[in-house]
């Protein structure tokens, strides 16, 4: 079994920064993908960014140049550094891990950006 624990959400002003962390524990395999989805009220969930254990990354277009995803494989932890935040970044951000065709989710953390 795999558990994901997120931290770092909260309130920021437009133009501000927040850093999300997600620590995975349990049966973690060396090859996996970790990342973040977000869901705003009334909107569909969208993939924000993900990073493979190899280091390759993906970003949705709306966050490119503002968000940076990174990971510490020794700690099974993924980070999302969010800079130049905008009100439209307001959402519940959920961490996930995919390995060997199984997916696992964190509980979600609220990010609110005030204008």
PESUL-V691856 format. One record per backbone hydrogen bond with DSSP energy under -1.0 kcal/mol. CO is the residue of the C=O (numbers start at 1). NH is the residue of the N-H. E is the energy in kcal/mol with one decimal. If there is no record, write none. Layout:
CO | NH | E
CO | NH | E
This chain:
1 | 27 | -1.8
3 | 25 | -2.3
5 | 23 | -2.5
7 | 21 | -2.8
10 | 112 | -2.8
12 | 114 | -2.8
13 | 16 | -2.7
16 | 85 | -2.3
18 | 82 | -3.2
20 | 80 | -2.4
21 | 7 | -2.2
22 | 78 | -2.4
23 | 5 | -2.2
25 | 3 | -2.4
26 | 28 | -1.6
32 | 53 | -2.2
33 | 98 | -3.0
34 | 51 | -3.3
35 | 96 | -2.2
36 | 48 | -2.7
36 | 49 | -1.4
37 | 94 | -2.6
38 | 46 | -2.8
39 | 92 | -2.3
40 | 43 | -2.2
46 | 38 | -2.4
48 | 60 | -2.6
49 | 36 | -2.9
50 | 58 | -2.1
51 | 34 | -2.6
52 | 55 | -1.7
56 | 52 | -2.6
58 | 50 | -1.9
60 | 63 | -1.8
63 | 66 | -2.3
63 | 67 | -2.5
66 | 83 | -2.0
68 | 81 | -3.0
70 | 79 | -3.1
72 | 77 | -1.8
76 | 24 | -2.9
77 | 72 | -2.8
78 | 22 | -1.9
79 | 70 | -1.9
80 | 20 | -2.6
81 | 68 | -2.4
82 | 18 | -2.1
85 | 15 | -3.1
86 | 89 | -2.3
87 | 90 | -1.8
91 | 111 | -2.7
92 | 39 | -1.8
93 | 109 | -2.4
94 | 37 | -2.7
95 | 106 | -2.4
96 | 35 | -1.9
97 | 104 | -2.1
98 | 33 | -2.3
99 | 102 | -2.1
102 | 99 | -2.5
104 | 97 | -2.0
109 | 93 | -3.1
110 | 10 | -1.4
111 | 91 | -2.0
112 | 12 | -2.6
114 | 14 | -1.8
